Amino acid sequence: MKLKGRDLLSLKELDAEEILTILDTADLFKKERRQGVLHKPLRDKTLAMIFEKPSTRTRVSFEVAMKELGGNTVVLHSSEMQLARGETIEDTARVLSRYVHVAMLRVIRHSDLVRFAEAADIPVINGLSDLYHPCQILADL
């Protein structure tokens, strides 16, 4: 089982063992954080968060998680990007792949998320699409 480097567009990409590994690791990190043990596996890594649909909870949860795990975030709103001026989502994915280590997208159409992921050379996380909300499902488990 190798989770590192993989996209998370829906839970269909994960088997039961992988889901349990994610949940168990999150639980361990939370317990150890309360005891003062800090894990920094994302030190010097940067997450791009791209929002077509704004969300306070999604932004704060991803931003806090990255910082607590040692990483950094860049927040991008689609209206402020070249996407709003005609750049294709594939071009955006290729460009961002040169600057960041992972991307989280909160999009209107799942098909745009898939196109981004296919063109990107970095892992892509679905922060919400019209079809799936895998991070919320994992948080609810």
N, CA, C and O atoms as a MOPAC input file, in Angstrom:
PM7 MOZYME 1SCF
protein

 N      0.85200 1    -1.17100 1     0.00000 1
 C      0.00000 1     0.00000 1     0.00000 1
 C      0.90000 1     1.23700 1     0.00000 1
 O      1.73900 1     1.41100 1     0.88400 1
 N      0.71200 1     2.08200 1    -0.99700 1
 C      1.48000 1     3.32000 1    -1.09200 1
 C      0.51100 1     4.47200 1    -1.29500 1
 O     -0.11500 1     4.58400 1    -2.34900 1
 N      0.38900 1     5.32500 1    -0.29300 1
 C     -0.49000 1     6.48600 1    -0.38600 1
 C      0.26500 1     7.72200 1    -0.86200 1
 O     -0.31700 1     8.59500 1    -1.50700 1
 N      1.54800 1     7.80100 1    -0.55100 1
 C      2.34700 1     8.97700 1    -0.89500 1
 C      2.35300 1     9.18300 1    -2.40900 1
 O      2.61500 1     8.26300 1    -3.18300 1
 N      2.05800 1    10.42000 1    -2.80100 1
 C      2.11500 1    10.76700 1    -4.21200 1
 C      0.85100 1    10.50100 1    -5.00100 1
 O      0.79200 1    10.80300 1    -6.19300 1
 N     -0.15800 1     9.94300 1    -4.36100 1
 C     -1.39800 1     9.61300 1    -5.07400 1
 C     -2.42400 1    10.72900 1    -4.95500 1
 O     -2.42900 1    11.49400 1    -3.99100 1
 N     -3.29500 1    10.80500 1    -5.96200 1
 C     -4.42300 1    11.73000 1    -5.92100 1
 C     -5.49600 1    11.19100 1    -4.99600 1
 O     -5.58900 1     9.98700 1    -4.76100 1
 N     -6.31100 1    12.11000 1    -4.47000 1
 C     -7.51000 1    11.73300 1    -3.72200 1
 C     -8.67300 1    12.51900 1    -4.31900 1
 O     -9.01800 1    13.60300 1    -3.84800 1
 N     -9.26300 1    11.95500 1    -5.35600 1
 C    -10.38300 1    12.60600 1    -6.03500 1
 C    -11.71500 1    12.09300 1    -5.51500 1
 O    -12.70800 1    12.82100 1    -5.49800 1
 N    -11.72800 1    10.84200 1    -5.09500 1
 C    -12.90400 1    10.23900 1    -4.45600 1
 C    -12.39800 1     9.08500 1    -3.59900 1
 O    -11.23600 1     8.69200 1    -3.69700 1
 N    -13.26400 1     8.55400 1    -2.77400 1
 C    -12.84800 1     7.41100 1    -1.95100 1
 C    -12.76500 1     6.12600 1    -2.76600 1
 O    -12.29000 1     5.10700 1    -2.26300 1
 N    -13.21600 1     6.15900 1    -4.00000 1
 C    -13.11900 1     4.98000 1    -4.86800 1
 C    -11.66800 1     4.56600 1    -5.10100 1
 O    -11.38800 1     3.40200 1    -5.39000 1
 N    -10.74400 1     5.52600 1    -4.97300 1
 C     -9.32800 1     5.23400 1    -5.20200 1
 C     -8.66700 1     4.52600 1    -4.03100 1
 O     -7.53300 1     4.06200 1    -4.14800 1
 N     -9.36500 1     4.44000 1    -2.90100 1
 C     -8.79500 1     3.83800 1    -1.69600 1
 C     -9.49600 1     2.53700 1    -1.35500 1
 O    -10.70900 1     2.41300 1    -1.52000 1
 N     -8.72200 1     1.56500 1    -0.87600 1
 C     -9.36000 1     0.35800 1    -0.36300 1
 C     -9.55400 1     0.51300 1     1.14600 1
 O     -9.11200 1     1.50100 1     1.73300 1
 N    -10.20000 1    -0.44300 1     1.75800 1
 C    -10.53100 1    -0.35300 1     3.18500 1
 C     -9.27800 1    -0.22200 1     4.04600 1
 O     -9.26600 1     0.54400 1     5.01000 1
 N     -8.23300 1    -0.95800 1     3.70800 1
 C     -6.99000 1    -0.89500 1     4.48300 1
 C     -6.36600 1     0.50000 1     4.41500 1
 O     -5.85600 1     1.00300 1     5.41600 1
 N     -6.40500 1     1.11800 1     3.24800 1
 C     -5.84100 1     2.46200 1     3.09900 1
 C     -6.64400 1     3.49800 1     3.88700 1
 O     -6.07000 1     4.39900 1     4.49900 1
 N     -7.95500 1     3.36800 1     3.86900 1
 C     -8.80400 1     4.27800 1     4.64700 1
 C     -8.49300 1     4.13600 1     6.12900 1
 O     -8.36500 1     5.13500 1     6.83700 1
 N     -8.37000 1     2.89800 1     6.60300 1
 C     -8.03500 1     2.68000 1     8.01500 1
 C     -6.65500 1     3.23500 1     8.36100 1
 O     -6.46200 1     3.77400 1     9.45100 1
 N     -5.70700 1     3.11000 1     7.45800 1
 C     -4.37200 1     3.66100 1     7.68700 1
 C     -4.42900 1     5.17800 1     7.83300 1
 O     -3.79200 1     5.74100 1     8.72400 1
 N     -5.18300 1     5.83700 1     6.97100 1
 C     -5.33800 1     7.29600 1     7.05800 1
 C     -5.96300 1     7.68300 1     8.39000 1
 O     -5.46800 1     8.57600 1     9.07800 1
 N     -7.04100 1     7.01600 1     8.75000 1
 C     -7.74500 1     7.34400 1     9.99500 1
 C     -6.89100 1     7.04900 1    11.22400 1
 O     -6.86100 1     7.84000 1    12.16600 1
 N     -6.19900 1     5.91800 1    11.21500 1
 C     -5.33900 1     5.56400 1    12.35400 1
 C     -4.17800 1     6.54800 1    12.50400 1
 O     -3.82800 1     6.93200 1    13.62000 1
 N     -3.58900 1     6.95200 1    11.39000 1
 C     -2.48400 1     7.91100 1    11.44000 1
 C     -2.96200 1     9.26200 1    11.95700 1
 O     -2.29900 1     9.88800 1    12.78400 1
 N     -4.11000 1     9.70600 1    11.46800 1
 C     -4.67100 1    10.98100 1    11.94400 1
 C     -4.95700 1    10.91800 1    13.43500 1
 O     -4.66800 1    11.86400 1    14.16700 1
 N     -5.52200 1     9.81400 1    13.88200 1
 C     -5.83100 1     9.64900 1    15.30700 1
 C     -4.55100 1     9.67400 1    16.14800 1
 O     -4.50700 1    10.31700 1    17.19600 1
 N     -3.52700 1     8.98100 1    15.69100 1
 C     -2.24300 1     8.95900 1    16.39700 1
 C     -1.63700 1    10.36400 1    16.48000 1
 O     -1.20000 1    10.79000 1    17.54800 1
 N     -1.61300 1    11.07400 1    15.36000 1
 C     -1.04800 1    12.42600 1    15.35000 1
 C     -1.81000 1    13.34500 1    16.29400 1
 O     -1.20000 1    14.14900 1    16.99900 1
 N     -3.13800 1    13.23800 1    16.31600 1
 C     -3.94300 1    14.08000 1    17.21100 1
 C     -3.64500 1    13.77600 1    18.67600 1
 O     -3.47800 1    14.68800 1    19.48500 1
 N     -3.58000 1    12.49300 1    19.01000 1
 C     -3.28000 1    12.10400 1    20.39600 1
 C     -1.89300 1    12.58200 1    20.80600 1
 O     -1.72000 1    13.14100 1    21.88900 1
 N     -0.92000 1    12.36500 1    19.95500 1
 C      0.45000 1    12.75600 1    20.28600 1
 C      0.60400 1    14.27300 1    20.34300 1
 O      1.38700 1    14.78000 1    21.14600 1
 N     -0.12800 1    15.00300 1    19.50700 1
 C     -0.07200 1    16.46400 1    19.55500 1
 C     -0.52400 1    16.97300 1    20.91900 1
 O      0.05900 1    17.91000 1    21.46300 1
 N     -1.57400 1    16.34800 1    21.47100 1
 C     -2.05700 1    16.74100 1    22.80200 1
 C     -0.99800 1    16.50300 1    23.87500 1
 O     -1.00300 1    17.16200 1    24.91500 1
 N     -0.08800 1    15.55800 1    23.62100 1
 C      0.98600 1    15.24800 1    24.56900 1
 C      2.26300 1    16.03600 1    24.26500 1
 O      3.29300 1    15.82600 1    24.90600 1
 N      2.19300 1    16.93000 1    23.30000 1
 C      3.34500 1    17.75600 1    22.95600 1
 C      4.27500 1    17.17100 1    21.91200 1
 O      5.31000 1    17.76300 1    21.60800 1
 N      3.92400 1    16.01600 1    21.35800 1
 C      4.73600 1    15.40200 1    20.30600 1
 C      4.25800 1    15.95900 1    18.96500 1
 O      3.09900 1    15.78900 1    18.58700 1
 N      5.16100 1    16.62100 1    18.25700 1
 C      4.79400 1    17.23600 1    16.98600 1
 C      5.44100 1    16.48900 1    15.83000 1
 O      6.64200 1    16.21800 1    15.84400 1
 N      4.64100 1    16.16300 1    14.84300 1
 C      5.12900 1    15.50600 1    13.62900 1
 C      5.21200 1    16.55300 1    12.53100 1
 O      4.28600 1    17.34500 1    12.36100 1
 N      6.30000 1    16.56500 1    11.79100 1
 C      6.49700 1    17.54100 1    10.72000 1
 C      6.83100 1    16.84600 1     9.39600 1
 O      7.83200 1    17.18800 1     8.76600 1
 N      6.02000 1    15.88200 1     8.96400 1
 C      6.34600 1    15.16600 1     7.72900 1
 C      6.22000 1    16.02500 1     6.47100 1
 O      6.70400 1    15.63900 1     5.40700 1
 N      5.57400 1    17.18600 1     6.58600 1
 C      5.39300 1    18.04400 1     5.41300 1
 C      6.29700 1    19.27600 1     5.45400 1
 O      6.03800 1    20.27600 1     4.78400 1
 N      7.36300 1    19.18400 1     6.25200 1
 C      8.32800 1    20.29000 1     6.35100 1
 C      8.82300 1    20.65300 1     4.94600 1
 O      9.19800 1    19.78900 1     4.15400 1
 N      8.80900 1    21.95400 1     4.66800 1
 C      9.28100 1    22.48700 1     3.38400 1
 C      8.43000 1    22.05900 1     2.18900 1
 O      8.88700 1    22.14500 1     1.04900 1
 N      7.22600 1    21.61000 1     2.42500 1
 C      6.28100 1    21.28300 1     1.34700 1
 C      5.22000 1    22.37600 1     1.29100 1
 O      4.86800 1    22.96200 1     2.31400 1
 N      4.71500 1    22.64700 1     0.09400 1
 C      3.70600 1    23.69200 1    -0.08200 1
 C      2.47100 1    23.11900 1    -0.75500 1
 O      2.55200 1    22.40500 1    -1.75500 1
 N      1.32900 1    23.45300 1    -0.17900 1
 C      0.01400 1    23.07500 1    -0.69900 1
 C     -0.61400 1    24.28800 1    -1.36000 1
 O     -0.72900 1    25.34300 1    -0.73500 1
 N     -1.02300 1    24.15300 1    -2.61900 1
 C     -1.82500 1    25.18100 1    -3.28100 1
 C     -3.28600 1    24.82500 1    -3.05500 1
 O     -3.71500 1    23.70500 1    -3.33500 1
 N     -4.04100 1    25.78200 1    -2.55000 1
 C     -5.48000 1    25.58600 1    -2.35400 1
 C     -6.20400 1    26.46200 1    -3.36900 1
 O     -6.10500 1    27.68800 1    -3.32300 1
 N     -6.93100 1    25.82900 1    -4.28200 1
 C     -7.62300 1    26.54300 1    -5.35500 1
 C     -9.11700 1    26.47800 1    -5.08700 1
 O     -9.69600 1    25.39800 1    -4.96300 1
 N     -9.72200 1    27.63400 1    -5.00200 1
 C    -11.14100 1    27.72000 1    -4.66000 1
 C    -11.94900 1    28.32900 1    -5.80100 1
 O    -11.77300 1    29.49900 1    -6.13800 1
 N    -12.83600 1    27.53100 1    -6.39300 1
 C    -13.90400 1    28.06800 1    -7.24000 1
 C    -15.09500 1    28.39800 1    -6.34900 1
 O    -15.84400 1    29.34400 1    -6.59600 1
 N    -15.24500 1    27.58600 1    -5.30200 1
 C    -16.30200 1    27.77400 1    -4.31000 1
 C    -15.62200 1    28.06000 1    -2.97500 1
 O    -14.92700 1    27.19200 1    -2.44600 1
 N    -15.80600 1    29.25800 1    -2.41800 1
 C    -15.15000 1    29.56600 1    -1.14500 1
 C    -15.70200 1    28.72800 1     0.00400 1
 O    -16.85600 1    28.30100 1    -0.02000 1
 N    -14.86100 1    28.50300 1     1.00700 1
 C    -15.28100 1    27.74900 1     2.18300 1
 C    -14.36500 1    28.07300 1     3.35100 1
 O    -13.15200 1    27.88000 1     3.28000 1
 N    -14.95500 1    28.56000 1     4.41200 1
 C    -14.17900 1    28.86400 1     5.61100 1
 C    -13.59800 1    27.59200 1     6.21000 1
 O    -12.40100 1    27.53300 1     6.49100 1
 N    -14.43700 1    26.56500 1     6.41000 1
 C    -13.97600 1    25.33800 1     7.07500 1
 C    -12.90900 1    24.60900 1     6.26400 1
 O    -11.91700 1    24.14100 1     6.82300 1
 N    -13.10300 1    24.50900 1     4.95600 1
 C    -12.11100 1    23.81700 1     4.13100 1
 C    -10.78000 1    24.55400 1     4.17500 1
 O     -9.73200 1    23.94100 1     4.37800 1
 N    -10.82300 1    25.85500 1     3.98900 1
 C     -9.57600 1    26.62600 1     3.98800 1
 C     -8.86400 1    26.52500 1     5.32900 1
 O     -7.66800 1    26.23800 1     5.37800 1
 N     -9.58700 1    26.75800 1     6.40900 1
 C     -8.95300 1    26.74200 1     7.72800 1
 C     -8.42200 1    25.35300 1     8.05900 1
 O     -7.30700 1    25.22900 1     8.56600 1
 N     -9.19400 1    24.31100 1     7.78600 1
 C     -8.74300 1    22.96100 1     8.15400 1
 C     -7.49300 1    22.55700 1     7.37700 1
 O     -6.56800 1    21.98900 1     7.95800 1
 N     -7.44800 1    22.83800 1     6.07200 1
 C     -6.25900 1    22.49400 1     5.29300 1
 C     -5.07100 1    23.37000 1     5.68700 1
 O     -3.94400 1    22.88700 1     5.79200 1
 N     -5.32900 1    24.65400 1     5.90400 1
 C     -4.23600 1    25.56200 1     6.25700 1
 C     -3.62900 1    25.20100 1     7.61300 1
 O     -2.40600 1    25.15400 1     7.75100 1
 N     -4.46000 1    24.95100 1     8.59600 1
 C     -3.96900 1    24.57700 1     9.92300 1
 C     -3.23900 1    23.23400 1     9.86000 1
 O     -2.16800 1    23.07900 1    10.44700 1
 N     -3.81300 1    22.27200 1     9.15500 1
 C     -3.17100 1    20.95500 1     9.04700 1
 C     -1.78300 1    21.07200 1     8.42000 1
 O     -0.82500 1    20.49100 1     8.92900 1
 N     -1.66800 1    21.81600 1     7.32400 1
 C     -0.35700 1    21.96900 1     6.68300 1
 C      0.64500 1    22.62400 1     7.62800 1
 O      1.78500 1    22.17000 1     7.73400 1
 N      0.23600 1    23.67300 1     8.30500 1
 C      1.15700 1    24.37200 1     9.20700 1
 C      1.56400 1    23.47800 1    10.37800 1
 O      2.73500 1    23.45300 1    10.75700 1
 N      0.60900 1    22.74600 1    10.95300 1
 C      0.93300 1    21.86300 1    12.07700 1
 C      1.83400 1    20.71100 1    11.65000 1
 O      2.59200 1    20.18300 1    12.46400 1
 N      1.75900 1    20.32000 1    10.38400 1
 C      2.59700 1    19.23300 1     9.88300 1
 C      3.88300 1    19.74400 1     9.24100 1
 O      4.63100 1    18.97800 1     8.63200 1
 N      4.13400 1    21.04800 1     9.38300 1
 C      5.40000 1    21.61600 1     8.94000 1
 C      5.39400 1    22.27400 1     7.57700 1
 O      6.42400 1    22.79200 1     7.14500 1
 N      4.26200 1    22.27100 1     6.88600 1
 C      4.20900 1    22.80600 1     5.52900 1
 C      3.68500 1    24.22300 1     5.43600 1
 O      3.42700 1    24.88400 1     6.44200 1
 N      3.53700 1    24.66800 1     4.20800 1
 C      3.05600 1    26.00600 1     3.89300 1
 C      1.87000 1    25.90000 1     2.94300 1
 O      1.64000 1    24.86100 1     2.32300 1
 N      1.12200 1    26.99500 1     2.84000 1
 C     -0.02000 1    27.02400 1     1.93000 1
 C      0.00800 1    28.27800 1     1.07200 1
 O      0.54300 1    29.31500 1     1.46200 1
 N     -0.58300 1    28.15000 1    -0.10200 1
 C     -0.83800 1    29.26600 1    -0.99900 1
 C     -2.31700 1    29.18000 1    -1.34500 1
 O     -2.78400 1    28.15100 1    -1.83400 1
 N     -3.05700 1    30.26000 1    -1.09300 1
 C     -4.48900 1    30.28200 1    -1.37600 1
 C     -4.71500 1    31.00600 1    -2.69300 1
 O     -4.27300 1    32.13900 1    -2.87900 1
 N     -5.40900 1    30.33600 1    -3.60200 1
 C     -5.70500 1    30.89900 1    -4.91900 1
 C     -7.20600 1    30.81900 1    -5.17000 1
 O     -7.81600 1    29.76000 1    -5.02300 1
 N     -7.78500 1    31.93400 1    -5.54600 1
 C     -9.19800 1    31.94700 1    -5.92800 1
 C     -9.24700 1    31.96900 1    -7.45500 1
 O     -8.53900 1    32.75100 1    -8.08800 1
 N    -10.06900 1    31.12400 1    -8.03800 1
 C    -10.08300 1    30.99000 1    -9.49300 1
 C    -10.30700 1    32.32500 1   -10.19200 1
 O     -9.78800 1    32.53900 1   -11.28800 1
 N    -11.06700 1    33.22300 1    -9.58000 1
 C    -11.33200 1    34.52800 1   -10.19900 1
 C    -10.08100 1    35.40300 1   -10.27400 1
 O    -10.03900 1    36.35100 1   -11.05800 1
 N     -9.06800 1    35.10000 1    -9.47300 1
 C     -7.83000 1    35.87700 1    -9.44500 1
 C     -6.71400 1    35.22400 1   -10.26400 1
 O     -5.60900 1    35.75900 1   -10.35000 1
 N     -7.00100 1    34.08600 1   -10.85500 1
 C     -5.98300 1    33.33200 1   -11.57400 1
 C     -6.12200 1    33.54100 1   -13.07800 1
 O     -7.08900 1    34.14300 1   -13.54600 1
 N     -5.15600 1    33.04200 1   -13.82000 1
 C     -5.22400 1    33.11600 1   -15.27800 1
 C     -6.39100 1    32.29700 1   -15.83700 1
 O     -6.80300 1    32.49600 1   -16.97900 1
 N     -6.91700 1    31.38200 1   -15.02900 1
 C     -8.11400 1    30.63800 1   -15.44000 1
 C     -9.24100 1    31.59400 1   -15.81000 1
 O    -10.00400 1    31.33400 1   -16.74100 1
 N     -9.34200 1    32.68800 1   -15.08600 1
 C    -10.39900 1    33.67000 1   -15.34300 1
 C    -10.13200 1    34.45400 1   -16.62700 1
 O    -11.01600 1    35.15100 1   -17.12500 1
 N     -8.92000 1    34.34300 1   -17.16200 1
 C     -8.54600 1    35.06500 1   -18.37100 1
 C     -8.33500 1    34.13600 1   -19.55800 1
 O     -7.77100 1    34.54400 1   -20.57300 1
 N     -8.78100 1    32.89600 1   -19.43800 1
 C     -8.73500 1    31.98600 1   -20.57500 1
 C     -7.68200 1    30.90000 1   -20.54200 1
 O     -7.65300 1    30.06400 1   -21.44500 1
 N     -6.81000 1    30.87600 1   -19.53500 1
 C     -5.83600 1    29.78400 1   -19.44000 1
 C     -6.58500 1    28.48600 1   -19.16900 1
 O     -7.54900 1    28.47300 1   -18.40400 1
 N     -6.15600 1    27.41200 1   -19.78100 1
 C     -6.83300 1    26.13600 1   -19.55600 1
 C     -6.48000 1    25.58500 1   -18.18200 1
 O     -5.45000 1    25.92900 1   -17.60200 1
 N     -7.34400 1    24.73400 1   -17.68000 1
 C     -7.08300 1    24.11600 1   -16.37700 1
 C     -5.85800 1    23.20800 1   -16.45600 1
 O     -5.13500 1    23.04500 1   -15.47300 1
 N     -5.62900 1    22.61500 1   -17.63400 1
 C     -4.44600 1    21.77600 1   -17.81700 1
 C     -3.16300 1    22.60700 1   -17.72100 1
 O     -2.19400 1    22.18400 1   -17.09100 1
 N     -3.15800 1    23.78800 1   -18.34400 1
 C     -1.98300 1    24.66200 1   -18.25000 1
 C     -1.74400 1    25.10200 1   -16.80900 1
 O     -0.60400 1    25.14000 1   -16.34500 1
 N     -2.81500 1    25.43200 1   -16.11300 1
 C     -2.69800 1    25.82000 1   -14.70600 1
 C     -2.08400 1    24.68500 1   -13.89300 1
 O     -1.21700 1    24.92400 1   -13.05200 1
 N     -2.52500 1    23.46300 1   -14.13500 1
 C     -1.99300 1    22.29900 1   -13.41500 1
 C     -0.50400 1    22.11700 1   -13.68900 1
 O      0.27300 1    21.85200 1   -12.77200 1
 N     -0.11000 1    22.26000 1   -14.95100 1
 C      1.30700 1    22.09200 1   -15.29500 1
 C      2.17500 1    23.18100 1   -14.64700 1
 O      3.26100 1    22.89300 1   -14.14300 1
 N      1.69600 1    24.42000 1   -14.66400 1
 C      2.46000 1    25.52100 1   -14.06800 1
 C      2.58200 1    25.33200 1   -12.56100 1
 O      3.67900 1    25.42900 1   -12.01100 1
 N      1.47100 1    25.06600 1   -11.89300 1
 C      1.51100 1    24.90000 1   -10.43600 1
 C      2.37000 1    23.71400 1   -10.02300 1
 O      2.97700 1    23.73100 1    -8.95200 1
 N      2.42800 1    22.68400 1   -10.86200 1
 C      3.25600 1    21.51300 1   -10.55400 1
 C      4.72800 1    21.87500 1   -10.42000 1
 O      5.49300 1    21.15300 1    -9.78100 1
 N      5.12600 1    22.99100 1   -11.02000 1
 C      6.52400 1    23.43200 1   -10.92600 1
 C      6.81700 1    24.18700 1    -9.63900 1
 O      7.97800 1    24.35200 1    -9.26400 1
 N      5.76300 1    24.64800 1    -8.95700 1
 C      5.95900 1    25.51800 1    -7.79600 1
 C      5.56300 1    24.90200 1    -6.46300 1
 O      6.13600 1    25.24400 1    -5.42900 1
 N      4.59500 1    24.00400 1    -6.47400 1
 C      4.08400 1    23.45500 1    -5.21900 1
 C      4.19000 1    21.93600 1    -5.23000 1
 O      4.47200 1    21.33100 1    -6.26500 1
 N      3.96400 1    21.33200 1    -4.08000 1
 C      4.12500 1    19.88400 1    -3.92800 1
 C      2.81600 1    19.12100 1    -3.96400 1
 O      2.80500 1    17.91200 1    -4.19600 1
 N      1.71600 1    19.81500 1    -3.73600 1
 C      0.39000 1    19.18900 1    -3.72100 1
 C     -0.64100 1    20.28900 1    -3.95800 1
 O     -0.40900 1    21.45000 1    -3.62200 1
 N     -1.78300 1    19.91400 1    -4.53900 1
 C     -2.85700 1    20.88500 1    -4.77600 1
 C     -4.16800 1    20.33700 1    -4.24200 1
 O     -4.47400 1    19.15300 1    -4.38700 1
 N     -4.93900 1    21.22700 1    -3.61700 1
 C     -6.30000 1    20.90900 1    -3.18600 1
 C     -7.22200 1    21.83600 1    -3.96100 1
 O     -7.01800 1    23.05000 1    -3.98600 1
 N     -8.22700 1    21.26400 1    -4.58800 1
 C     -9.17200 1    22.06100 1    -5.35300 1
 C    -10.57400 1    21.89300 1    -4.80300 1
 O    -10.99300 1    20.78700 1    -4.46300 1
 N    -11.28700 1    22.99000 1    -4.71900 1
 C    -12.70200 1    23.00700 1    -4.35600 1
 C    -13.40900 1    23.58300 1    -5.57500 1
 O    -13.40200 1    24.79300 1    -5.80300 1
 N    -14.01800 1    22.69500 1    -6.35300 1
 C    -14.49800 1    23.05800 1    -7.68900 1
 C    -16.00100 1    22.85700 1    -7.84400 1
 O    -16.64800 1    22.16600 1    -7.05700 1
 N    -16.52000 1    23.47700 1    -8.87000 1
 C    -17.93400 1    23.33000 1    -9.19500 1
 C    -18.16300 1    22.01100 1    -9.93800 1
 O    -19.10600 1    21.27700 1    -9.64300 1
 N    -17.27800 1    21.72000 1   -10.91400 1
 C    -17.44400 1    20.51300 1   -11.73900 1
 C    -16.32000 1    19.50400 1   -11.47000 1
 O    -15.13900 1    19.84100 1   -11.55000 1
 N    -16.69900 1    18.28900 1   -11.15600 1
 C    -15.71600 1    17.23100 1   -10.91100 1
 C    -14.84000 1    17.00800 1   -12.14200 1
 O    -13.66000 1    16.68300 1   -12.01500 1
 N    -15.40500 1    17.17900 1   -13.31300 1
 C    -14.63500 1    16.97500 1   -14.54400 1
 C    -13.43200 1    17.92000 1   -14.61000 1
 O    -12.39200 1    17.54600 1   -15.15200 1
 N    -13.55300 1    19.13100 1   -14.07200 1
 C    -12.41300 1    20.05400 1   -14.03100 1
 C    -11.32300 1    19.53000 1   -13.09800 1
 O    -10.13400 1    19.65600 1   -13.39300 1
 N    -11.72300 1    18.95700 1   -11.99700 1
 C    -10.77500 1    18.36400 1   -11.05000 1
 C    -10.00700 1    17.22000 1   -11.71000 1
 O     -8.79000 1    17.11400 1   -11.55600 1
 N    -10.71500 1    16.37100 1   -12.43700 1
 C    -10.08800 1    15.24100 1   -13.12800 1
 C     -9.09800 1    15.74600 1   -14.17500 1
 O     -7.98700 1    15.22600 1   -14.27800 1
 N     -9.49100 1    16.74900 1   -14.94700 1
 C     -8.59500 1    17.31400 1   -15.96400 1
 C     -7.34100 1    17.90300 1   -15.31900 1
 O     -6.23500 1    17.71900 1   -15.82800 1
 N     -7.50900 1    18.60600 1   -14.20700 1
 C     -6.36800 1    19.16600 1   -13.47700 1
 C     -5.44100 1    18.03300 1   -13.03100 1
 O     -4.23100 1    18.09500 1   -13.24800 1
 N     -6.00500 1    17.01400 1   -12.41600 1
 C     -5.20700 1    15.89400 1   -11.89600 1
 C     -4.46300 1    15.16400 1   -13.01000 1
 O     -3.31300 1    14.76600 1   -12.83000 1
 N     -5.10400 1    14.99000 1   -14.14300 1
 C     -4.45400 1    14.29600 1   -15.26100 1
 C     -3.26500 1    15.08200 1   -15.80400 1
 O     -2.29000 1    14.48900 1   -16.26600 1
 N     -3.33500 1    16.40500 1   -15.75200 1
 C     -2.25500 1    17.23900 1   -16.28600 1
 C     -1.16800 1    17.54000 1   -15.25600 1
 O     -0.04600 1    17.88600 1   -15.62500 1
 N     -1.48700 1    17.41200 1   -13.98400 1
 C     -0.54800 1    17.76800 1   -12.91700 1
 C      0.49300 1    16.67900 1   -12.69600 1
 O      0.23900 1    15.49500 1   -12.91800 1
 N      1.66300 1    17.10600 1   -12.25600 1
 C      2.73100 1    16.17800 1   -11.87100 1
 C      2.84100 1    16.06400 1   -10.35900 1
 O      3.84000 1    15.56400 1    -9.84200 1
 N      1.82500 1    16.52200 1    -9.65200 1
 C      1.78800 1    16.51300 1    -8.18800 1
 C      0.49200 1    15.84900 1    -7.74000 1
 O     -0.45000 1    15.75000 1    -8.52700 1
 N      0.42500 1    15.39500 1    -6.49600 1
 C     -0.83500 1    14.84300 1    -5.99200 1
 C     -1.91700 1    15.92600 1    -5.93100 1
 O     -1.64100 1    17.08900 1    -5.63700 1
 N     -3.14400 1    15.51200 1    -6.21500 1
 C     -4.28900 1    16.42200 1    -6.21500 1
 C     -5.33700 1    15.88100 1    -5.25400 1
 O     -5.66900 1    14.69600 1    -5.27800 1
 N     -5.85700 1    16.77100 1    -4.40400 1
 C     -6.86600 1    16.41500 1    -3.41000 1
 C     -8.16600 1    17.12400 1    -3.74600 1
 O     -8.17800 1    18.32000 1    -4.03800 1
 N     -9.25200 1    16.38000 1    -3.70400 1
 C    -10.58400 1    16.94400 1    -3.91800 1
 C    -11.07700 1    17.55800 1    -2.61000 1
 O    -11.38900 1    16.84100 1    -1.65900 1
 N    -11.14600 1    18.89600 1    -2.56700 1
 C    -11.69600 1    19.59800 1    -1.41000 1
 C    -13.20500 1    19.70800 1    -1.47700 1
 O    -13.84200 1    20.03700 1    -0.47700 1
 N    -13.78200 1    19.44500 1    -2.61600 1
 C    -15.22700 1    19.36200 1    -2.86100 1
 C    -15.44800 1    19.49700 1    -4.35800 1
 O    -14.86000 1    20.36000 1    -5.01000 1
 N    -16.29300 1    18.64500 1    -4.88800 1
 C    -16.75400 1    18.79300 1    -6.26900 1
 C    -18.24600 1    18.50700 1    -6.27600 1
 O    -18.84100 1    18.21200 1    -5.23900 1
 N    -18.83600 1    18.59600 1    -7.44500 1
 C    -20.27000 1    18.32400 1    -7.52900 1
 C    -20.59000 1    16.84300 1    -7.33300 1
 O    -21.75100 1    16.48800 1    -7.13600 1
 N    -19.58400 1    15.98000 1    -7.38500 1
 C    -19.82900 1    14.54000 1    -7.22500 1
 C    -19.32400 1    13.97400 1    -5.90300 1
 O    -19.96800 1    13.10200 1    -5.31800 1
 N    -18.18200 1    14.45800 1    -5.42700 1
 C    -17.55100 1    13.82800 1    -4.26900 1
 C    -17.01800 1    14.85900 1    -3.27500 1
 O    -16.71100 1    15.99900 1    -3.62300 1
 N    -16.92400 1    14.40800 1    -2.02400 1
 C    -16.34800 1    15.22100 1    -0.94500 1
 C    -15.56800 1    14.27300 1    -0.02500 1
 O    -15.93500 1    14.09500 1     1.13700 1
 N    -14.48000 1    13.65800 1    -0.55100 1
 C    -13.80100 1    12.59000 1     0.19100 1
 C    -13.20800 1    13.02000 1     1.52700 1
 O    -13.23000 1    12.24300 1     2.48200 1
 N    -12.68900 1    14.21900 1     1.61700 1
 C    -12.08500 1    14.65800 1     2.88400 1
 C    -13.13800 1    14.80100 1     3.97300 1
 O    -12.88300 1    14.47700 1     5.13200 1
 N    -14.31400 1    15.28300 1     3.60500 1
 C    -15.39500 1    15.40900 1     4.58100 1
 C    -15.84800 1    14.03100 1     5.05500 1
 O    -16.11600 1    13.83500 1     6.24000 1
 N    -15.93200 1    13.08800 1     4.13700 1
 C    -16.33400 1    11.72800 1     4.51800 1
 C    -15.31500 1    11.13400 1     5.48200 1
 O    -15.69000 1    10.53000 1     6.48700 1
 N    -14.02100 1    11.30100 1     5.18200 1
 C    -12.98900 1    10.78900 1     6.08800 1
 C    -13.07400 1    11.46600 1     7.44900 1
 O    -12.90400 1    10.81200 1     8.47800 1
 N    -13.33600 1    12.76800 1     7.46200 1
 C    -13.45300 1    13.49200 1     8.73500 1
 C    -14.65600 1    13.01800 1     9.54100 1
 O    -14.62800 1    13.04000 1    10.77100 1
 N    -15.70600 1    12.59400 1     8.85700 1
 C    -16.92600 1    12.14700 1     9.53400 1
 C    -16.81400 1    10.72700 1    10.08500 1
 O    -17.62000 1    10.32500 1    10.92400 1
 N    -15.82200 1     9.96600 1     9.62100 1
 C    -15.69800 1     8.56500 1    10.06200 1
 C    -15.13100 1     8.45800 1    11.46200 1
 O    -14.96500 1     7.35300 1    11.97800 1

